[in-house]
Amino acid sequence: MRDVNTVKGLHGSKTMLSTKKRSIPRVQSSAYLDLYMLGKEKERLLKEGERVSLRGTLIEKRLKEVDSEMGKLQEAEAIAKSSANTNSSYPQGNSVKKEWKKMPLSY
């Protein structure tokens, strides 16, 4: 399922300011408006950078948790294999056949 995060090239899309396009043709020099717009874009980019770094730290933390869980499970599996090889009290093969109880069902 595709969502906004998986669409190729969507994160590289530019705003009207970064493409140097204006809705109103530049007749006069509007330095105050340009400074305001650049300041807003800078704030937006700084906030987005903080979100990205926070997401990165959360991903790293979760990766460490997954690695530790995988290590525990691999150790438990290795212990179970070694104890199964040394312990021969289990029946080998299909020598014991289980009897199934049969009952009639009325629908």
N, C-alpha and C positions, 0 to 999 in steps of 0.2 A: 504494500500500500504506500503510495507516494504522498508525502506531505510537504510542507513548506521547507523543511530542513533538508530534504533529499533532492529537491529540484536543482539541477545543475545550473550554476551561474547566478542564482538568485541572490546570494550573499554579496556578489560583486556589483549589484545594481547601484547606480549612482543617483544622487538627488539632483534636483534642478540646479542647486547652487554649485555642485561639483562639476556639472557639465557646462557651466557658464551660460545657461539659458535663463531668460527672464520672461515673465508673463507680460511685463510692460517694457517697451523698448527704453533703453537708457538714454534719456535726453539730457538730464543733468547728472552731475556727480552726486550720488547719494552714499557718501562714505559711511554715515551713521547707520543706514539700513544694512549696508554690506557688512559692517563690523558686527552688528547685532546678529545677522544671519550666520556669520562665521563663528561667533561665540556660541550660538545655539547648537550648531553642528559639532563644535568641539565638545560641548557638554554631553551631547548624545553619544559621541564616540568614546568619551571617557567612561560613561556609564556602561556602554556595551563592553568595553575592555574589562571593567570590573566584573561584569557578569560572566564573561568568558573565563577569566582567571579563577573565579569561584567555581564554575562548572568543572574546570580542569582539576582543581584540588579535590573536588568531590569524586571525580572519576578515578583519580590516583588512589584515594582512600578506599574506594570500592574494589579496585584491582588488587590492593594489598589484602583486603578481607577475603576475596575469592582465592588468591594464591594460598593463604594460610589454611582455608577450608580444604582446598585440593590437597595440600600437604598432609593434613590430618587424615583425610580419607585414603590417601595412598599408603600411609603408614599402617592404618587399620587393615587395609586389604592385604598388605605384605605380611602382617602378623597372622591374619586369618589363613593365608595360603601356607605359611610355614607350619602353623599348628595343624592344618588339615593333612599335610604331608607326613607329619610325625605321628599323628593320632590315627590308628587303623581300627578304631572301634565302630566306625560306620560301615554298613554293609556295602560290598562292592557290586556294582552292576545292578541288574534288575532281578536279583535272586528272590526278593520279597515282593509278592504281588498283592496289591490291596484289594480287599473285597468291597464292592460297592453295594450299598443297601438300595433295594428297588422297592418303590411304592407306586401304587396306581394314583393318578390324579383325575379328579372329576372336574370338568369345566362347566 
